[in-house]
Amino acid sequence: MVHQPRGEMETGNPRLFRDGEQARDFVHVDDVVAANLAALEAPRSGVYNVGTGVATTFNALVGLLNRHMGLVRPIEYIDMPPDLAPRFQAYTCLNCSKAKRDLGWRAEVGIEEGVRRFVAEGAAVLDSPKPERGRNRPQRLLLSVLLPAPLAPSNATISPLFTVRSTPRRSMTWP
């Protein structure tokens, strides 16, 4: 979610739907990893929300990107595609009290620090020499993305990159 507007801002103005006041609970990948590690030690399985508990608008996100990228890019507001509008979730903010209670976990990286890290670490990757072909492309940029953590139904099987599903250690898989 942070990668797309950043990419747009490298070459032009960021584009947001409607008024840009849609909000997400952005969680830094370092916090997601910490939640997964806490789940490995958990005494029982469960589905946990992994987020910050703070919703940030896309307008605010672009403001943070402008500041940390040293830019002043105005936002271009666009209409939402009609086929997306009925399914689009305008607001996401997670209650992570179960993760705190059961796992002893809470997010440590706020949106300001997360965007700062993303811009700094991403610039290092973008400036590094690129391999000519193959799978050995730099992965550090992907590991610094702030991910929106969706609300998960209690019976869902969720990728550990978004929410935590604690399983016995012998069967824990990472994507």
Buried (B, 14 or more C-beta within 10 A) or exposed (E): BBBEBBEBBEEEBBBBBBEBEBBBBBBBBBBBBBBBEBBBEBEEEBBBBBBBBBBBBBBBBBBBBBBBBEEEBEBEEEEBEEEEEEEEEEEBBBEBEEBBEBBEBBBEBBBEEBBBBBBEBBEEBEEEEEEEEEEEEBEEBEEBBBBBBBBBEEEEEBEBBBBBBBBEEEEEEEE
